[in-house]
Amino acid sequence: MDKALERAFREVASPAYIFSAQAFKARSEMVKETLGNDTDICYSIKANPFLLIVLPDVFSKIEVCSPGELEICKALHIDPSKIIFSGVNKSLDEVRAAMDYGVSILTAESRDQLKHISTAASERGVTAEVLIRLSCESQFGMDKSDVFDVIANRDSVPGISIKGIHYFTGTQKARPKEIIKEVSRLTGLLDELESTLGYRAERIEYGTGLAVDYFSAEADEKEAARLSEISGVIRELSQRVHLTVEMGRFFAAPCGWLVNTVVDAKLNDGVNYAILDGGIHQMKYDGQIQGMQVPLITHIGSDSRPETESKKWTLCGSLCTTADVIARGAEFNDLKKGDRIVFHRTGAYSVYEGISMFLSRDLPSVYMLDSNNYLRLMRSRIETARFNMQEGIAENDI
């Protein structure tokens, strides 16, 4: 194991997330090299906003999908020219706030959003660059007929310049053929827009939804192979239109770890159970159901322990629900109370997507392992009880 990583796993206050600046840089550079210099890459920060502070230079854009994410960008002084302001729910005031920060590229998911962008841009005497999101049998984006109608009548909407299309259909696509078909659909759409409306799209923002492997020892190799398999059609599309490939999970997932401590170990009905100070409220492995698959795990115990026969353990969290099973059948040598269990590939979504407020347990601290392998505290442990307290109502008022 890398010595800097092992030191970090031992030093942090458990439970804790650790994110690696070096791993994030290496991942993003691998994607950029595979897809080619003519393809811009965009980081969707909903996967993990903590990585924004070490955003590599290879990213041309970042996708922001809420006013809260915009506030994070403001706090970090992110260049607004890098921001694509997206999201299914954009109010007029939120669009105004984005423009006041200097954001000029926005997606439109509906006619109402287009009106909001037009209003805010006209008020400020600017022209907003708009990408119309094309729906794909979901609540996101606009129906194809609406997309064509909006583009056909684009000159009647002040304050906007429709630059092209935003297209994202879903995540965790493990079959490259599915992505290749989507790129073919996009190419067909560009042809149709040009032949029927005389409209030549300048930009495409495409979210591949490329899959991440959470339960495979060969995850990096599998993911690189998938990326390589789609690179041909991506490069071809980038020769026709200014193409931005947007991903979040694929960039962030392999760049993080969740450190837990074994707080109890016991044998119940023939099953070895280890209770950890974390749980499913702090960890999100897409595709995991009741701990039936074992993710990549590092066991940190005492260096002086003798080798013993490994045993299978069921790893459970600290929640009062039988659903809080992280993994079943994980094998360890001499697992004991006080040992550390480190879950790999928790760099995307885990820190935000878990049911973190359940049981009022604290939110873990967050650390960054920087480019010099120095461990930096990004966020201290947060007591959630104060968020769950009732305020402003005296006992006599009830």
FIDREN-753798 format. One line per 2 residues: for each residue x, y, z of C-alpha. Coordinates in steps of 0.1 Angstrom, whole numbers. Layout:
BEGIN
X/Y/Z ~ ...;
This chain:
BEGIN
0/0/0 ~ 11/36/-7;
28/49/25 ~ 11/83/23;
-23/66/20 ~ -16/42/49;
-5/71/71 ~ -36/90/62;
-59/60/69 ~ -43/58/104;
-42/95/112 ~ -77/108/104;
-105/110/130 ~ -129/82/122;
-153/82/104 ~ -138/104/77;
-137/109/40 ~ -103/113/23;
-101/127/-12 ~ -70/126/-33;
-59/156/-55 ~ -34/134/-73;
-59/107/-81 ~ -84/133/-94;
-57/149/-116 ~ -46/115/-130;
-82/105/-137 ~ -91/137/-155;
-59/137/-176 ~ -66/101/-186;
-101/111/-198 ~ -88/141/-217;
-60/121/-234 ~ -84/94/-244;
-111/117/-258 ~ -86/140/-275;
-77/177/-274 ~ -107/187/-295;
-131/174/-269 ~ -137/197/-238;
-143/179/-205 ~ -167/192/-179;
-169/182/-142 ~ -204/179/-128;
-198/191/-92 ~ -228/173/-77;
-207/142/-76 ~ -183/159/-51;
-180/197/-47 ~ -150/192/-24;
-128/183/-54 ~ -135/218/-69;
-107/232/-48 ~ -82/210/-67;
-98/212/-101 ~ -72/203/-127;
-65/226/-156 ~ -77/201/-182;
-113/209/-173 ~ -128/235/-195;
-162/236/-177 ~ -180/227/-146;
-217/219/-143 ~ -236/237/-115;
-272/225/-109 ~ -284/245/-79;
-281/278/-61 ~ -262/260/-33;
-236/248/-58 ~ -234/283/-72;
-227/296/-37 ~ -198/270/-34;
-184/283/-66 ~ -186/319/-54;
-169/310/-21 ~ -140/293/-40;
-138/322/-66 ~ -144/298/-95;
-141/316/-128 ~ -177/321/-139;
-167/316/-176 ~ -161/279/-166;
-197/275/-153 ~ -226/259/-171;
-256/267/-150 ~ -279/237/-154;
-306/219/-133 ~ -342/210/-137;
-354/237/-112 ~ -342/272/-120;
-362/302/-107 ~ -359/337/-122;
-340/349/-91 ~ -316/320/-93;
-309/328/-130 ~ -304/364/-121;
-279/354/-93 ~ -259/332/-118;
-258/361/-143 ~ -248/386/-117;
-218/363/-108 ~ -208/364/-145;
-222/331/-157 ~ -231/333/-194;
-238/297/-204 ~ -271/282/-192;
-292/252/-201 ~ -329/255/-206;
-350/225/-195 ~ -384/240/-203;
-401/270/-220 ~ -404/286/-186;
-367/284/-180 ~ -361/299/-214;
-383/328/-204 ~ -364/333/-171;
-331/334/-190 ~ -345/358/-215;
-359/381/-188 ~ -327/381/-167;
-305/387/-197 ~ -327/415/-211;
-326/432/-177 ~ -288/432/-177;
-284/441/-214 ~ -265/409/-221;
-270/379/-244 ~ -270/346/-226;
-257/315/-244 ~ -283/288/-241;
-281/250/-245 ~ -316/234/-249;
-318/202/-230 ~ -333/173/-251;
-355/150/-231 ~ -351/112/-232;
-383/97/-217 ~ -379/114/-183;
-389/146/-165 ~ -356/163/-177;
-354/186/-207 ~ -379/193/-235;
-397/171/-258 ~ -381/169/-293;
-410/188/-309 ~ -406/216/-283;
-369/217/-290 ~ -375/221/-327;
-402/248/-321 ~ -380/268/-298;
-351/267/-322 ~ -373/276/-351;
-386/307/-332 ~ -353/316/-315;
-352/351/-330 ~ -384/360/-312;
-369/355/-278 ~ -347/385/-267;
-315/382/-247 ~ -306/347/-257;
-285/329/-283 ~ -293/293/-287;
-259/277/-291 ~ -269/240/-292;
-281/210/-273 ~ -276/195/-239;
-281/157/-237 ~ -279/134/-208;
-300/102/-204 ~ -287/85/-173;
-258/71/-154 ~ -239/38/-149;
-239/28/-185 ~ -217/-3/-186;
-222/-10/-223 ~ -203/13/-246;
-226/3/-274 ~ -254/23/-256;
-233/54/-256 ~ -222/49/-293;
-259/47/-302 ~ -266/79/-283;
-238/98/-302 ~ -253/85/-334;
-287/99/-323 ~ -271/132/-316;
-255/132/-351 ~ -288/125/-366;
-304/153/-346 ~ -278/178/-359;
-285/167/-394 ~ -323/171/-390;
-320/205/-374 ~ -298/216/-403;
-320/202/-430 ~ -354/212/-416;
-346/245/-399 ~ -314/256/-415;
-299/257/-379 ~ -264/247/-374;
-257/239/-338 ~ -224/253/-325;
-222/233/-292 ~ -232/200/-277;
-229/192/-240 ~ -231/155/-237;
-232/135/-204 ~ -221/100/-212;
-231/84/-179 ~ -201/61/-183;
-202/34/-156 ~ -179/30/-126;
-171/-4/-111 ~ -174/-5/-74;
-169/-42/-68 ~ -141/-53/-91;
-104/-55/-84 ~ -98/-46/-121;
-121/-15/-120 ~ -95/9/-134;
-87/-13/-163 ~ -124/-20/-171;
-133/17/-170 ~ -103/27/-191;
-114/1/-217 ~ -150/14/-218;
-137/50/-222 ~ -114/38/-250;
-143/20/-268 ~ -164/52/-270;
-134/75/-278 ~ -137/70/-316;
-173/84/-319 ~ -166/111/-294;
-136/123/-313 ~ -156/121/-346;
-184/143/-331 ~ -159/168/-318;
-147/174/-354 ~ -183/185/-363;
-193/206/-333 ~ -178/222/-302;
-183/192/-279 ~ -182/191/-242;
-183/158/-224 ~ -198/161/-189;
-193/135/-162 ~ -192/135/-124;
-191/100/-110 ~ -165/88/-136;
-141/115/-125 ~ -146/115/-88;
-155/79/-77 ~ -119/65/-77;
-105/95/-59 ~ -119/89/-24;
-120/67/6 ~ -142/64/36;
-124/55/69 ~ -144/36/95;
-135/20/128 ~ -147/-13/142;
-166/-4/174 ~ -179/-39/181;
-173/-75/169 ~ -195/-105/177;
-208/-138/165 ~ -246/-140/161;
-262/-173/149 ~ -230/-184/132;
-224/-151/115 ~ -194/-128/123;
-207/-92/126 ~ -185/-61/128;
-203/-29/138 ~ -186/2/123;
-189/38/132 ~ -201/46/97;
-229/31/77 ~ -252/34/47;
-260/70/57 ~ -224/79/48;
-217/56/19 ~ -233/52/-16;
-223/24/-38 ~ -245/24/-68;
-259/-11/-74 ~ -254/-23/-38;
-284/-40/-23 ~ -283/-52/14;
-245/-56/13 ~ -246/-85/-12;
-215/-73/-30 ~ -181/-66/-14;
-164/-33/-24 ~ -127/-28/-24;
-116/-26/13 ~ -84/-20/32;
-80/-34/67 ~ -58/-15/90;
-49/-34/122 ~ -19/-38/145;
13/-45/127 ~ 24/-70/154;
-5/-94/151 ~ 3/-130/140;
-12/-143/108 ~ -44/-163/114;
-69/-179/92 ~ -91/-154/75;
-128/-152/84 ~ -158/-139/66;
-175/-109/82 ~ -207/-90/77;
-200/-53/80 ~ -228/-32/95;
-231/5/103 ~ -244/23/133;
-280/28/123 ~ -310/11/140;
-322/-7/110 ~ -314/-41/95;
-309/-24/62 ~ -276/-9/75;
-255/-37/60 ~ -225/-25/40;
-210/-58/29 ~ -216/-95/36;
-188/-121/33 ~ -159/-97/35;
-128/-117/45 ~ -103/-104/70;
-73/-118/90 ~ -78/-113/128;
-104/-85/126 ~ -108/-68/160;
-125/-39/178 ~ -105/-8/171;
-93/-18/137 ~ -99/5/108;
-119/-5/77 ~ -113/17/47;
-138/16/18 ~ -124/25/-16;
-140/44/-45 ~ -162/66/-23;
-152/98/-40 ~ -185/104/-58;
-218/110/-41 ~ -211/92/-8;
-204/125/10 ~ -237/140/-1;
-261/113/-12 ~ -264/92/19;
-293/95/43 ~ -269/115/64;
-294/130/89 ~ -309/96/100;
-305/89/137 ~ -289/123/141;
-254/109/138 ~ -226/133/131;
-214/140/96 ~ -178/127/91;
-149/150/88 ~ -134/155/53;
-97/155/44 ~ -78/162/12;
-46/144/4 ~ -30/171/-16;
-5/169/-45 ~ 24/167/-19;
7/139/0 ~ 0/163/28;
-33/156/47 ~ -54/187/50;
-87/191/70 ~ -114/204/46;
-144/201/70 ~ -145/193/107;
-170/168/120 ~ -205/183/121;
-231/175/149 ~ -264/169/131;
-285/170/163 ~ -286/208/161;
-302/205/126 ~ -329/183/141;
-337/204/171 ~ -370/223/172;
-365/260/173 ~ -387/289/182;
-414/269/199 ~ -416/269/237;
-429/239/256 ~ -460/259/267;
-468/267/231 ~ -475/231/222;
